Amino acid sequence: MKANIKSAILIGLFLINQWAISASNFPASALPGVSLTNGTIDKKEFSGIAWHNSQQIFYLVSDNDYLTKMSAAGQILSHIPVDGNMEAVTMIPGRNDFIYIGIEDPDSIYEYNINTNQITRVFDLTNWMDGPDNGGLEGLTFVPDSSNSEGGLFYAGMQDNGRVYIFRLPIFSSRTSTSVTHLQTVKTGNNELSDMCYSTTQNILYIIYDKHDLLAAFRLNPTNLASMTLLGQWELPGTDQEGIVVKGKELYIAEDYGGDGGEVFRYNHFALFDQPDVTGDNFVDLADFAALSADWFKTGNALTGNINRDSTVNLTDLQILSANWLCGR
């Protein structure tokens, strides 16, 4: 009995220490944020955002039944009615005709054809994640893995308990199957999770918690899905943050003001970690090398080619880029 008590205490201390990282100030280099939408979009309660690299546009979902297309400059291209409590959206490399939408109540994922504006499949997640009516699935992102037969895995976040649920879906192996394979559930240390996004070129999962105005970053381990290492936490500017995209050194946050609508903010020069994706296209290639070369031997915190955030573009940045050559997507 004493041994069991001692083990329980040690486990408890480990869990406390694992998440005992205080929140740092949001990086000053990324401030101030700029409203990409030039103010609030009336009655569009933006609850999720994703960047479609092939189309070079953003997709936003609203929990009041609208899918919005927005240009990189913030121009609203269209609002498309879609039935469902949409809370998150993500893209999959190699599936450019589809987006995947996270639905709250019942917790599920829509496969949505952006050419026909039709829901083509619904993946029911309620056997594993079934949160309260207003506390279920709130975040969704896709983590690519070339060794996986389905191209990677879906990470879905629950608002109520802040946990991340990892699923494999038959995206490439079938056009019709709606089977779901649950692989792992991971605690993140906070509740009120509101969205997440994965940076392929950094191998970092970013998670936001709107009630805490908090951003957290986790390193993933592809050989041990239960291993999500917390790298740090930062105070977020603004309020009601419900959508996140990290695109190169730009951070985009979608805010949901309920009946008052929603807004999207861009934070430039956002670099918490080394970012070899200089051009922000989620891939490291010659375009990144060209952008780095244009800044060669220049100094300044805002330089695009300053990969390692030391204010100078030099051989160290080139080495980091070379080590990540052709990674991404």
C-alpha positions as CSV (number, residue, x, y, z in Angstrom):
1,M,0.0,0.0,0.0
2,K,2.8,2.4,0.9
3,A,4.6,1.7,-2.4
4,N,1.4,2.4,-4.3
5,I,0.9,5.7,-2.4
6,K,4.5,6.7,-3.1
7,S,4.1,5.8,-6.8
8,A,0.9,7.9,-7.0
9,I,2.7,10.9,-5.4
10,L,5.6,10.6,-7.9
11,I,3.3,10.4,-10.8
12,G,1.4,13.4,-9.6
13,L,4.6,15.4,-9.2
14,F,5.7,14.4,-12.7
15,L,2.4,15.6,-14.2
16,I,2.6,18.9,-12.3
17,N,6.2,19.5,-13.4
18,Q,5.4,18.5,-16.9
19,W,2.9,21.4,-17.4
20,A,4.4,23.8,-14.8
21,I,5.5,26.4,-17.4
22,S,4.3,29.9,-16.8
23,A,3.0,32.0,-19.6
24,S,5.5,34.4,-21.2
25,N,4.7,37.7,-22.8
26,F,3.5,37.6,-26.4
27,P,6.6,38.4,-28.7
28,A,6.9,42.2,-29.0
29,S,8.2,41.8,-32.6
30,A,4.8,40.5,-33.7
31,L,2.9,43.5,-32.2
32,P,0.7,45.2,-32.9
33,G,-1.8,42.9,-34.6
34,V,-3.6,44.2,-37.7
35,S,-7.2,43.5,-38.4
36,L,-7.1,41.6,-41.7
37,T,-10.8,42.0,-42.1
38,N,-10.6,45.7,-41.4
39,G,-12.9,45.4,-38.5
40,T,-15.7,43.0,-37.4
41,I,-17.6,41.0,-40.1
42,D,-21.3,41.3,-39.0
43,K,-23.0,38.0,-37.9
44,K,-20.1,35.8,-39.0
45,E,-18.9,34.1,-35.7
46,F,-15.5,32.9,-36.9
47,S,-14.6,29.8,-34.9
48,G,-11.9,28.3,-37.1
49,I,-9.5,29.2,-39.9
50,A,-7.2,27.4,-42.3
51,W,-4.9,28.4,-45.2
52,H,-5.4,26.7,-48.6
53,N,-2.0,26.9,-50.1
54,S,-3.0,25.8,-53.7
55,Q,-5.8,28.4,-53.9
56,Q,-3.9,31.0,-51.8
57,I,-7.0,31.8,-49.8
58,F,-8.2,31.3,-46.2
59,Y,-11.2,29.2,-45.3
60,L,-13.1,30.2,-42.2
61,V,-16.0,28.4,-40.5
62,S,-18.6,30.0,-38.3
63,D,-20.7,28.2,-35.6
64,N,-23.8,29.9,-37.1
65,D,-23.7,27.9,-40.3
66,Y,-21.4,29.8,-42.7
67,L,-18.2,28.8,-44.6
68,T,-16.3,31.9,-45.6
69,K,-13.6,32.3,-48.3
70,M,-11.2,35.1,-47.7
71,S,-8.2,36.4,-49.8
72,A,-4.7,36.6,-48.3
73,A,-5.3,40.4,-48.1
74,G,-8.5,40.0,-46.2
75,Q,-11.1,40.5,-48.9
76,I,-14.2,38.4,-48.3
77,L,-14.8,36.3,-51.4
78,S,-17.9,34.5,-50.4
79,H,-20.1,33.2,-47.6
80,I,-21.5,29.7,-48.2
81,P,-24.3,28.3,-46.0
82,V,-23.3,24.9,-44.4
83,D,-25.6,23.2,-41.9
84,G,-23.8,22.3,-38.7
85,N,-22.2,23.8,-35.6
86,M,-18.8,24.3,-37.3
87,E,-15.9,25.0,-34.9
88,A,-12.7,24.2,-36.8
89,V,-11.3,23.5,-40.3
90,T,-8.2,22.0,-41.7
91,M,-6.6,21.0,-45.0
92,I,-4.8,17.8,-46.2
93,P,-1.8,17.8,-48.6
94,G,-2.8,16.0,-51.7
95,R,-6.5,16.5,-51.1
96,N,-6.8,20.0,-52.6
97,D,-10.5,19.6,-53.6
98,F,-11.6,19.0,-50.0
99,I,-11.5,20.7,-46.6
100,Y,-12.2,18.9,-43.3
101,I,-14.5,20.7,-40.9
102,G,-14.8,20.0,-37.2
103,I,-18.3,19.8,-35.9
104,E,-19.5,20.2,-32.3
105,D,-22.6,18.4,-31.1
106,P,-22.4,15.8,-32.3
107,D,-18.6,15.7,-32.3
108,S,-17.7,14.7,-35.9
109,I,-15.7,15.7,-39.0
110,Y,-17.2,16.7,-42.3
111,E,-15.4,16.0,-45.5
112,Y,-16.5,18.9,-47.7
113,N,-15.9,19.2,-51.5
114,I,-15.0,22.9,-52.2
115,N,-15.8,22.5,-55.9
116,T,-19.3,21.2,-55.5
117,N,-20.0,22.7,-52.1
118,Q,-21.2,19.4,-50.8
119,I,-20.6,17.3,-47.7
120,T,-19.2,14.1,-49.1
121,R,-18.6,12.1,-45.8
122,V,-19.3,12.5,-42.1
123,F,-16.9,10.8,-39.6
124,D,-18.6,10.2,-36.3
125,L,-16.3,10.7,-33.3
126,T,-18.8,10.4,-30.5
127,N,-17.6,6.9,-29.4
128,W,-14.4,8.6,-28.1
129,M,-15.1,12.3,-27.7
130,D,-18.6,13.5,-26.7
131,G,-18.4,16.7,-24.9
132,P,-21.2,18.9,-23.5
133,D,-23.5,20.8,-26.0
134,N,-21.2,23.8,-25.9
135,G,-18.0,22.2,-24.9
136,G,-17.2,19.5,-27.4
137,L,-15.0,19.5,-30.5
138,E,-13.5,22.9,-30.8
139,G,-10.1,22.4,-32.6
140,L,-9.0,20.4,-35.6
141,T,-5.7,20.0,-37.5
142,F,-4.0,17.4,-39.7
143,V,-0.5,16.2,-39.0
144,P,1.1,14.8,-42.2
145,D,3.2,11.6,-42.1
146,S,4.5,10.2,-45.3
147,S,4.9,6.8,-43.7
148,N,1.2,6.6,-42.9
149,S,-1.1,5.0,-45.5
150,E,-3.7,7.8,-45.0
151,G,-1.1,10.6,-45.3
152,G,-1.2,11.4,-41.6
153,L,-3.4,11.8,-38.6
154,F,-6.2,14.1,-37.4
155,Y,-5.8,15.8,-34.1
156,A,-9.1,17.0,-32.6
157,G,-9.3,19.1,-29.5
158,M,-12.2,19.2,-27.0
159,Q,-13.1,22.5,-25.4
160,D,-14.5,21.1,-22.1
161,N,-11.4,19.1,-20.9
162,G,-8.7,20.5,-23.2
163,R,-7.7,17.1,-24.4
164,V,-6.5,16.1,-27.9
165,Y,-7.9,13.1,-29.5
166,I,-5.9,11.5,-32.3
167,F,-7.6,9.7,-35.2
168,R,-6.8,7.9,-38.4
169,L,-9.5,8.3,-41.1
170,P,-9.7,6.5,-44.5
171,I,-8.9,9.6,-46.5
172,F,-6.7,8.1,-49.2
173,S,-7.6,4.4,-49.0
174,S,-11.3,4.9,-49.6
175,R,-13.7,7.4,-51.1
176,T,-16.8,6.2,-49.2
177,S,-15.7,4.6,-45.9
178,T,-16.6,6.5,-42.8
179,S,-14.8,4.2,-40.4
180,V,-12.8,5.9,-37.6
181,T,-9.7,4.6,-35.8
182,H,-9.0,6.2,-32.4
183,L,-5.3,6.0,-31.6
184,Q,-4.6,8.1,-28.6
185,T,-6.0,10.8,-26.2
186,V,-3.5,13.3,-24.7
187,K,-4.0,15.9,-21.9
188,T,-2.7,19.4,-22.7
189,G,-2.8,20.9,-19.2
190,N,-5.5,23.4,-19.8
191,N,-9.3,23.4,-20.4
192,E,-11.2,25.7,-22.8
193,L,-9.2,24.6,-25.8
194,S,-10.5,26.7,-28.8
195,D,-8.4,25.6,-31.8
196,M,-5.1,24.2,-32.9
197,C,-2.8,24.1,-36.0
198,Y,0.3,22.1,-36.9
199,S,3.4,23.6,-38.4
200,T,5.0,20.9,-40.6
201,T,8.3,22.6,-41.0
202,Q,8.7,23.1,-37.3
203,N,7.0,19.9,-36.1
204,I,5.1,22.0,-33.6
205,L,1.5,21.8,-32.6
206,Y,0.1,25.2,-31.6
207,I,-3.0,25.3,-29.3
208,I,-5.0,28.3,-28.2
209,Y,-7.3,28.5,-25.2
210,D,-9.7,31.4,-25.5
211,K,-11.0,31.7,-22.0
212,H,-7.4,31.9,-20.7
213,D,-6.1,34.1,-23.7
214,L,-3.3,31.6,-24.0
215,L,-1.1,30.1,-26.7
216,A,0.8,26.9,-26.1
217,A,3.3,25.1,-28.3
218,F,4.0,21.3,-28.2
219,R,6.6,19.2,-29.9
220,L,5.2,15.9,-31.3
221,N,6.8,12.5,-31.4
222,P,5.7,10.4,-34.4
223,T,6.8,7.2,-32.8
224,N,5.0,7.9,-29.5
225,L,1.7,9.7,-30.0
226,A,1.2,10.1,-26.3
227,S,4.3,12.1,-26.1
228,M,3.5,15.8,-26.6
229,T,6.2,17.9,-25.1
230,L,5.1,21.4,-23.9
231,L,7.7,23.9,-25.2
232,G,6.2,27.0,-23.8
233,Q,3.1,29.1,-23.2
234,W,2.4,32.8,-24.1
235,E,-0.2,35.3,-23.3
236,L,-2.4,36.1,-26.3
237,P,-3.5,39.6,-27.3
238,G,-7.1,40.2,-27.9
239,T,-10.1,38.2,-26.7
240,D,-12.4,35.3,-27.8
241,Q,-9.6,33.7,-29.9
242,E,-11.2,30.7,-31.7
243,G,-9.1,30.1,-34.8
244,I,-5.3,29.9,-35.4
245,V,-3.0,29.6,-38.5
246,V,0.7,29.8,-38.4
247,K,2.0,30.6,-41.9
248,G,5.7,31.1,-42.1
249,K,6.4,34.0,-39.7
250,E,2.9,35.2,-39.7
251,L,0.3,34.3,-37.1
252,Y,-3.4,34.6,-37.9
253,I,-6.0,34.6,-35.1
254,A,-9.8,34.4,-35.8
255,E,-11.9,35.9,-33.0
256,D,-15.6,35.1,-32.3
257,Y,-17.7,37.9,-30.7
258,G,-20.9,35.9,-30.7
259,G,-23.9,37.9,-32.0
260,D,-21.6,40.8,-32.8
261,G,-19.7,38.8,-35.5
262,G,-16.1,38.0,-35.9
263,E,-12.7,39.3,-36.9
264,V,-9.3,38.1,-38.2
265,F,-6.0,39.5,-36.9
266,R,-2.5,39.1,-38.5
267,Y,0.6,39.2,-36.4
268,N,3.7,39.7,-38.6
269,H,7.3,38.6,-37.6
270,F,5.9,35.9,-35.3
271,A,8.8,33.6,-34.6
272,L,8.9,31.7,-31.3
273,F,11.1,29.0,-32.8
274,D,13.4,28.5,-35.7
275,Q,11.2,28.7,-38.9
276,P,12.9,27.4,-42.1
277,D,9.7,28.0,-44.0
278,V,10.7,31.6,-45.0
279,T,8.0,32.1,-47.6
280,G,5.2,30.7,-45.6
281,D,4.0,28.1,-48.1
282,N,4.4,25.1,-45.7
283,F,7.4,23.8,-47.7
284,V,11.1,24.4,-47.6
285,D,12.5,24.8,-51.1
286,L,14.4,27.2,-53.5
287,A,11.9,30.0,-52.9
288,D,13.0,30.0,-49.2
289,F,16.6,30.0,-50.2
290,A,16.0,33.0,-52.6
291,A,14.2,34.9,-49.8
292,L,17.0,34.1,-47.4
293,S,19.7,35.2,-49.9
294,A,17.9,38.5,-50.4
295,D,18.5,39.2,-46.7
296,W,22.0,37.9,-46.6
297,F,24.2,39.6,-44.0
298,K,21.5,42.1,-43.2
299,T,20.5,42.8,-39.6
300,G,17.2,43.4,-37.9
301,N,14.5,41.5,-36.0
302,A,12.0,41.8,-38.8
303,L,14.1,40.1,-41.5
304,T,12.3,37.3,-43.3
305,G,15.5,35.3,-43.7
306,N,16.4,35.5,-40.0
307,I,15.4,31.8,-39.3
308,N,17.0,31.5,-35.9
309,R,15.8,34.8,-34.5
310,D,19.3,36.2,-33.7
311,S,18.7,39.5,-35.7
312,T,21.3,38.6,-38.4
313,V,21.0,36.5,-41.6
314,N,24.1,34.4,-41.9
315,L,25.5,31.0,-42.3
316,T,23.6,29.6,-39.3
317,D,20.3,30.4,-40.9
318,L,21.5,28.7,-44.2
319,Q,22.4,25.6,-42.2
320,I,19.0,25.4,-40.6
321,L,17.3,25.8,-44.0
322,S,19.6,23.1,-45.5
323,A,18.8,20.7,-42.7
324,N,15.1,21.1,-43.4
325,W,15.5,21.0,-47.2
326,L,12.3,19.8,-49.0
327,C,10.4,19.1,-45.8
328,G,6.8,20.1,-45.4
329,R,3.4,19.4,-46.9
